[in-house]
Structure formats: structure tokens, C-alpha cells
Amino acid sequence: MVTTTLGCSSDEPGSTTSPDEPALTTTTMPAPAWPSDGVLTVGVLLPTTGPLSSIGEPIVESIQFAFELVNDAGGVLGQPVEVILADEGSSVASAIIGYDTLLAEGVDAIIGPLSSASALGGLNRSINAGVLNCSPSASAASLDGYPSDGLLFRTIPSDSLQAVAIARQVEQTGGSRVAVMAVDDTFGRPYATKVVEDLESRGLEVIYRNYFRATDDDLDDKVASALGEQPDVLVLLGDTESLTEAIEAFADADQPGLQPMVITNDALRNLSESTARELPPSVRGRLSGVAPALSGSLEDNDPEALARPFASHGFDCATLIALATERAGVDEPARIAGQISEVSTGGALCRNFTSCRARLAEGLQIDYSGRSGSVDFQLRSGQVSRARFEQFSFDPSGQSQVNSTFDATTR
């Protein structure tokens, strides 16, 4: 496998983003035809410097491992896959530099970026160039309707699907009256809308809905107002900082006679052990979160990196692109994109590149189920229609623990 490290990061102040932080969408133009040279060339755009590198580097390693397996099996279309790396860095600006670097190298597909903000800020460049994109981690609901001309896929479930999982968990509590609070930004507002829609579709009553920021002076008042409506369940949606502030405000406002359950999104997993440990036991015992299951079905010879967050989703991006190229018979991005759902939905179940390609050679329809689990894509949307989620809570020491796993499907 040929691997070249390219790109650079940005030191722009205040530009750090998280995997779930979206930005404004941009307009794309119809994708042009992309020339074929018979060699599948894949760019990888993930953070390898800066504060997000600890997340990005294991994903890079897992993608490289996936293509090593492909090349050991003879490559794609009889040629080794070429992989080019670019650093997403920690800002939209540095991600855009990475996009431009990879496009200048003539890649057929890009795996990444990590951050939803980076995707929303730079995807138009690769879509306009007619390049296929697969993100293992950009989950923002803001990407659901992105005008990608069929060139965007995400192996990580959208927050829209996580909203279904959260609503399911609320329903499982047996409560019927729900208060919803979300961080006041372009991540939290569409997320809250999706959660409310799914709650109401289950016949649950949303009695309170409001938005907050971690720095709000009146956050305590907003939480108290939500509790004043006497909900059975309080749903909190945000990033780690805003959720930490909201949970602490809830603990301060908690009343012995009112015992609502508290359910949050996956960012709660980053709650510090000390904060979780210091919560009153009555509060900690009613606190839980819902998160995509980030470690799927790993095999004996898999590197340790594959067990890290989003790494198995990166592995599956790589394998899907390789299989779709084999089925397309050419390394043209639009034709590869047209085969992604064909190799991941329906047909004979297969779990690795070698066995899946063998079935393709026999003229069979295949259903690749990878390290992250099922990757069934909705027609034309580029989103998985089903995913496995974990319900987690915190033990008295402040450690997070998985209590149950379950599948959620687009409603």
C-alpha cells in the first residue's frame, strides 16, 4: 500500500471543533465526470495533530489496516489501492486545506472528516469535484439533507437515528410526560426537533422544550422551570461542557418529591469521573445516556486501534469503497457511489473483503456487514437505516458502564 502524509493544521484561535459540532451548509454544483486511471486512490482526512488527534489517529490506523487486507488479497481491479493522508487539524480552515490537498492529488474518494463542522464547511469542494465521500464520525442531523449528488455516505448513524434511540429509551422508562432541553446551537436545535418528533410519534407528551448554553446565567432557572412542569423524564442534548453544566444544575434543583429520569445523548460519556462521582446517589442513579455502539465485531488479528471510537466505522468506509469499486468495475467516483448500497444491503451476508469479492465474482448480490455491524444504507440518502446503540450509566466511582445494547431503525 502506498501511503503519503500531506496537509497541515491551523492555529486559528477559537477554531477547535468536536465530531458532533455542525456548521452552516453550503451550496454544491452538479458533480463533473471524474477520469479513471484504473487505480483506486483514497484520501483520508482526519486529525493527526491538535486536540482531536487522539481520536483521529486510531481511525487512520484502522483505515490503513482495512486497505492492507484489501491489497494482501490482490487489491481492487487488479491494482493495489493507493492511500493519501491529509491532516484535518482542529478547525474548519485546516480541514479545507486538507480537502484541497487531497483533491490536488486526484483522489477518487475521501474518508473523513471527523468533525461535522469540517464536513459542512468543506464537503462542497469535494462534491463539486465529483469525489466520493464517506465519514465514519460526522453524525450531525444538519448533514441529513446535504446536497451531495449521491456522493456522501456515513457509516456512523446520524443524530436523527440516535434521536430514535433516545425516544425508545424514554418510552422504556414507562413515563409519558417529557421535558426536552438542548444546547442552543445548530447542533442542538435540529437534534431536539428530531427527538420531539420521535417522542410524539410514540404517543408521549412533550410538556416543556427549551434551549441553553453552558455559560447561561439562568441555566439553573431553566432547569428549575423544566422540573416545575413535573416531567417523568428529562431529556438533555448537548456537548460535554453544556451537559456537565446542565447535569449539575439538575442536581442542585432536584427535589425529593420529584424523581424524573434523566436521559442524554452520547456526549455524556465524556463526563469526568469526579463530576459523576460527586453527584448525589439519587441523581446519579436516575442518569443515563444513549450512544452509538462504537466497537463492533472485532476479529482476533485486528489491531487494538479498531476498538477505539469511530475506528470500526472508518474500517467499514474503506472496505465498502473497495467492494463498491470492484462491483462498478471502474474507479469513477459516481459509479462507485452508485454501488455502495448494492454491496451493503440485501443479498448474501459476508463480513470481509475477500469473501464478499468472491461472491461478487460469482455474480451474487452481497450484504457486507462489517466491524461496526450492519451498514444498510437508505436509498439515495447515504445514511445507515439501522444501527446498534448502547444505554450507559455511571457507577458510584464515576466510571461509565454499559447496561444494555439495542438496535434502532429509521422510523
Beta strands, then each sheet from edge to edge (+ up, - down):
strand 1: 2-6
strand 2: 41-46
strand 3: 82-87
strand 4: 109-111
strand 5: 132-135
strand 6: 152-154
strand 7: 177-183
strand 8: 205-212
strand 9: 233-237
strand 10: 261-264
strand 11: 287-292
strand 12: 348-350
strand 13: 366-370
strand 14: 373-374
strand 15: 386-394
strand 16: 400-409
sheet 1: 1+ 3+ 2+ 4+ 5+ 6+
sheet 2: 8+ 7+ 9+ 10+ 11+ 15- 16+
sheet 3: 12+ 13+ 14-
end
